[in-house]
Amino acid sequence: GSGGSDGTVHTDPLPCLRLAAVLDAGCTLRSFFALLTRYAELQRLGPFLPAAVADAARCPAEGCRADGLSGLALRKTVDLIGYPGGPRAEIYLSLRALAPGAGSPCGRDGETEHEIRFIPLDTLLDLPLSLGGLRHVVSGARLRDHLQPVRSHRGPRMGARLPGRRQTLQPTEVNAMFGKILFATSASPACDNAAKVAFELARRSEARLYVFHVLGVPTRGFGHYVRDLKSGEEEVADADYREWVTEELKHVYEAQFKEFGPPNAALQLAVGVPHTEILRFARQEGVDLIVMGAHGREEDAASSRVRSIIGNTMQKVAKSARCPVLIVNRPCNTCWHMFSNIIFSTDFSKPADAAFQFAYKTAREVGAKLYLFHACDLGGAGLYPSQAEIERQLERARKQMQDKYVSKMTDYDNYQVEIWEGTPYVEILKYARDRKADLIVMAHHARDVPAEDAEIGSTVEQVVLRSACPVASVTHAERVA
């Protein structure tokens, strides 16, 4: 390309996408930014590159290297999407930090990978840069008509094989995790975060999405009067009122409906007790997943009353639903493109077996890393065990992990087992933050009692109220396996 007086070279960046990438020995992240500075047109390949180049220019000229990190790995994800819209490919690049440690399926030999979103740029620039793995994701069943088997790549190898993911793409690998998703909403701002997750999951799974709203509770037996759940006022549930509520719902979720739209998304109205109608509709339609907010009203999230107890409707739905219930209490900043880090938290009870099946199935379907986690509550009874007893409990937990879960994952090795000590909900939340979790999967309750008689576990309740990512509560295994 043509050169500029400032040393930059101007050329069309698009043909560069077909070229093989080769990094010289000693290449660092600073070298990468120098390349983008010299070949300025390459910055058009990513919307964030110009700002990143400017930030790098303001960093010190040397010594930008964090202690405890051995290098950086540049990874590429190729997402083949069949629906909605026409078949297309989306390509994402991500930068991961490498740290010395035990061998990991994600990192190079003897190294583990970590996200760098919270690591300052001026501590990364002089770290060695290498090419990481290539990951394929396939979404949308309509790709079956367009996808052909991919033969082995004979060119330079771009990175180590990622365990748990095949090296060739077959039409049968299409992601069809959920066929039907029910999004239960009160149409208040408290449900906005759940709405975003529900619509995105439905889009990526090519699922049919039901946006379900209960008009209110009948005030006079089977009469036409209902007590509106939002305003508390008595309304006549006639055709005009239903039409008005329908238009309100379309307005609230206008952006999502415009993108997703019928016939893939449908509004459903009902009159009755909310949790009863949600469960009734879910059973009638055979939905695979229910998505809800933790609270039905905006003021609930800040009130002192609900800091100790989660929404009544959500509790009752989670208790009796035959499918997993995904509870979204806060904005999910990392799960819009499906989940990549899934944490399954277990107490080794029978209800946890169904939760494991859901977590395992989800991780396999979306190509996520599965973290199997258990927190040993060593001081639950006010007694502090000896070190020997602690070691025995930890060893017993490790054996249970192996026997109950790891032994069943014979064809999947993209997982990690962790056992910590402490109060369960506290350790679960700490571990989820540490692993940048996109989803936490737990059993609805811990005790081996019939689900119909069990209240939602206090650990699940505390995790739901405080988790920065969605929490899946699983009661039954009927619509999981």
N, C-alpha and C positions, 0 to 999 in steps of 0.2 A: 504494500500500500504506500500511499504518499506520506512523506515525513513533514513534520512541523518544526518551526524554529525552536520550540521548547523541548524537542527530543521525542515528542509523541509520534506514533505511527498510526495513520488513519486507514482503516480497511473495513470490509464487510465482515462482521463476526459470525454470521450464520454458517458459512461453509466450515468454520472451525469445529462445529459440533460433530462432524463425521470423522475428525482426526483422532487417532489414539493419543492418550495422554501419557507422557513419560517424564518422570521427575529425576533430575540429576541428584547424585549423592550430595548431601549437605544443603539441600533445598529447605527453606524455612517459610513460615507464613509471610515474613517480610519480603521474601523473594516473589511470592505470589502477588502481593500488592505492588511490587515494583513492575511486574509484568503488566498488571492492569493500568499502571500509570503510563508505561511506555506505549502500550497498545490501547489507547483510551476507548476505542470503539468496543472493546471487549466488555466494558462496563455495562453495555446495553443488554448483556445476557442475563442480568439479574437486577430487579428493581432496587435492591438494597446495596448493590456494589458501590455506586458513587459515594454514598454516605460513609461506607466502610473505608474506602480509599482515603477520604478526607480525614477520618478519625486516625487512621494509621499514620498519616503525614504529620499529625500533631504529637505523636509518641516520641520518646527518646530515640536517638539514633542507634543505640546498642543497649545490651543488658536487659532486654525485655523477655525475661524467662522466669516462670513460676517454679518455686521449689515443689518437689513432689510429682512433677509431670515430666514424662520422658519424650513426649512428642505429640503430634496432631495427626489425625487421619481424616481424609476427605472422602466422604461416602456419597454414593448416588443411588436414588430410588427411582425406578421407572414404574409408573402407575398406569396400567392399561385399563381404560374405562369404556364400557360398552353402553351404559345407560345411566342417566338420561342424556339425550342428545345423540349424535352420531359417535361411532367408535373413534377414540382418540387416545393419545398418550400424553401424560404429564410427567415431567422430569424434575426431581427435587435434588438439591445438593445440601449436604449437612456436614458440619465440621465437628469432630469428636476429639476430646482430650484423651491421651494415653498415659496411664500411670503404672509403675512397676507393681506387680502382684502375681497372685496365683493365676494359672492359665484360665482364660475365659473364652467362651464360644463367640464373644463379640469382638474381642481385641486380638492383637497378634500374640504369638507364643510368649507366655510369661507376663503379659500386660492385660490390664482391664480398661474398658472404655467408660468415659464419663461425659455428660453434657457440659457445655461451656457457656450456657446462657448467662450465668452469674459471675463469670471470670472476666476481669478487666482485660481489654485488648492489649494494654501495655505490659501484660505479663505473659503474652502468648506469641508475640511477633518473632522472637528468635528461637522458637521451638522447632525441631525438625518436622517436616511435613511429608507424609506418605499417602499413598492411595489406599483407601479402605475398600470394603466389600461393595458389591453391586446387588441391590435388593429389588425383586420384582413383586408388584402387587397387582392383582387382577380383580376388577370390580365390575359387576353388571352382567347378568346371565345372557344378555343378547350378544355378548362377545363370542358365543359359541359358533356363530355363523361366520366369524371373521378371523378367529385366532388359529394359527397354524403352529405345530410343534416347532420349538426353537432348537436348532442343532447346536452342538458344542461349538463354542467360540474358539477359533484357531489362532487368533492374534495374541498380542501380549496380555498376560493375565492381569486383571485390574485389582485383584485383592483375594484374600483367602475365602474359601467357601464358608457361607454362613450356616451353621448347624440348624436343623429344623426347617430349612427351606430347600426345595428341590432346585437343581441346576437347569432344568428344562421346564418350559411352560406347556402344559397340556390343556385342552379345552375343559377337562373335568376339574381344573383348579379354580374355576370361577367362584367368586365370593357370593354365596347366597345364604348368609348367616341367618337373616330374619326374613320370613315371608310376609308377616303381618305385624305391625307395630301399633299399639294403642297409646296415644298421648292424651292423658287425662288432665284437663285444665279448668281453672276457674276464670280464665281470661284476665287475671290480675297481673301486675308487673312481677309478682312473686313467681310466676310460671314462665317468665321470659327465658331464663337460662335453660330450663327443661325443654322449652320449645325448640331452641337452637339445636340441642343435642338430638331431639326426636326427629326433626326434619333432616338433619345431616345423616344420621344413621339410616333413615329410610332411603335417602338418596343414594348413599353408597351401597346399600344392600339391595337396591331395586325392590324395596318392600312396599306393600300397600300400607298407607298411613291413615289411621282413623284419628281425627281430632275430636275428642269426646268431651262434651260439656253437659252437666246436669243443671237443668233450669232451676230447680228448687224442690222443696219438700211439700207434698200436698197438705193443705191446712184443713181440709174437710173430707177426710176419707178419700173416696175416689172422685171427688169433685174437680172442677177445672181451675180452682184457685191454688196457687203455689206461693210459698214464702221464698222470695228471691234470695239466693245465697250471698250475693254481693251487697245488695242494698238493705236486705232484711224486710223489705216492703212486700205486701201482699199483691200479687199480680194474677191476672186471668191468663192462663196458659192456652190461649186460643191461637189461631193461625197467624194473626197479626203480630202477637207477641213473639211467637217462634221465628217469624220472618225478621223481626227487629233484632233478636238475639243473633240470628244467623249472620245478618249484615254486620253486627258489631264484631263478631268473631272473625269475619273476613277482613274487617278493617284492622283489627289487632294484629293478625298474622298475614297482612297483605303482601309483604315482601317475600315471605316463605311460600305462600300459595302461588305467587307470580312465577317463582322459579320452579317449584315442584308441581303444583297444579293438578287438577283432575286429569285422567282417572286415577292417578297415583295417590292422591290425598282426598279424603272425604270428610265432611263435617257431619257429626252425629249428635243429636240432642236427645235428652231423656228427662223424665220427671220422676223424682223419687229421692231416696237417701243416697248420697253420692257414692259411698263405697259399695253399696249393694248394686247400684246400676252399673258401676265400672266393672265389677266382677261378673255380673250377669252378661254384659256385652262381650267381655273378654272370652267367656266360656262359649257363648253362642258363635262367635266368629273364629274361635281357635287361634287367638293371637299368640305370637311367640315372645313378645316382650311388651311390658307396660312401662311407660316413661312418665314420671311425676316429679313435681317439686316437693320439697319437704314440708312446705306450708302452702295453704290455699290462699292466704291473704297477705298483702304486702306488709302490714304492720306486725304480723306474727313473728317475722324473723328477728325483730329487734326487741320484742317484749320479754320481760323477765320470766313470764309463765312458760314460754316455749323454749327457753334455754334449758329447761329440765325435762321437757317432754315434746316429742315431735308431733306433727300434725295428726289429728285423730283419723282423718280419712286415709292418709298414707299408711298409718299403722295397720288399720283393718284390711286394706288392700294387700299389703305385704304379708299379712298373716294367712290369708286364705287364697291368694292367687295361685293358679296352677302353673304359671310361667314365671320367670324371673321378673323382678320389679327394679327398674333403674331409677334411683333417687338422685336428683340434681339439686343441690342446695346453694351452689355458688357458680359464678361464671367458669366455664371450662375453656381454658386458653390453649389446650394442647390436643383435644380429642376431636376436632372438627374433621380431620382426615383419618378417622378410625383410631383405634387404640394401638399404641406401640409398647407401653409398659403396663402390664396387668398384675396386680397383687391379689393373690388368693390368701386370705387370712383364715386360719383354722384353729379349732380347739379339739379336733379329732373326734367330735361327736358325730352321731349318725346324720343329723341335718347337714353337717359340713360336707358330707359325701356328694349331695346334690349340688352344692355350691362349687365343689371341685370340678364336677362334670361340666358345668357351665363355663367356668374359667378356662378349663383345658380346651373345650370346644372353641371358645371365642379366640383364644390365643392361636390355635391352629388355623382357624379360618382367616384371620386378618394378618397372620405372620408376626404376631407380637411376642415379646419376651415375657415369660411367665415367672413370677416370683412366688415361691411357696413360703409362707411366713407363719411363724408361731411365736407367741409371747408367753413365756413361763411366768405365771403370777406366783412368785415365791413367797410373798408376804400377805396373801389374801386373808388369812385367818388371824393376822396380828402376830404370828410366830415367825421367827427368822431362822431358817434351816441352816445347818452346818454346811461347810464347803463340800463335804463328801456327798451330802444329800442333794445339793445343787447340781453337782456333776452327774449324779444318778438321774435326776429329772431331765437334764439336758440330753443325756445319752438315750433315755427312754423316748424323748421327743424326736430325736434324730432317727431312731429305729421306726417309730410310727410314721414319720414322713416317708421313709423308704418303702415300708410295707403297704401303706394305704394309698400313696399317690405316685411316687417316682416309679414304682414297679409297674404301674399301669400306663406309663408314657413310653412304651417300647419304640415308637416310631417318631419321637419328638425329643430333641435334646437342647432346645433353646430355652432353658429354664435355669433357675438358681434357687437354692434352698437357704433360708436364714432362720435362725432361732435366737431370739433375744430374751432378756430377763426384764421384768417390770410389769407395771399395770397395763393390761392388754390394749385398751383403746389409746393410751398415750403412746405406746411403742408402735402401734399400727400407724398412727398419724405421723410419727417421726420417720418411720421407715418409708412411708408413702412420699413424704417430702424429699427424703434422701434419694429415692429412686425416680423422682419426677413422674410419679404414677399418673396414668390417664384414667384408670379404673380400679376400684377396690371391690372385690367379690367376697361376700360373707354369707354365712347361713343366717336365716331370719332369727333363729333362737339357738341356744346352746344345749338345753336339756333334751334328753331323749324322751320326749312326751309327744303325743299327737299334735300336729300343727294347729288343729282347731282349738286346742286347749292352751296353747302357748302364747305368752305375750312377747312382743319384740324384745330381744335381749338388750340389756343396758349397754353392752359394748357396742352393738350395732347402732343404737340410738346416739351415743356419744360420738361415734365416728361420723355418722350422717350429719350431725349438727356442726362438726368442725372441719370436715374434709374439704380440701380445695378441689377435689375431683369427684365425679359421680361415684355412687356406691350402689352396687347391685345386691339386692337382698333376694336370696333364693330359699324357697320353702319346700318345693316338691321337685322331683326329678322327672315328672311326667313329660314336660315339654322342654327338656334340656338335652337328653341324650340323642 
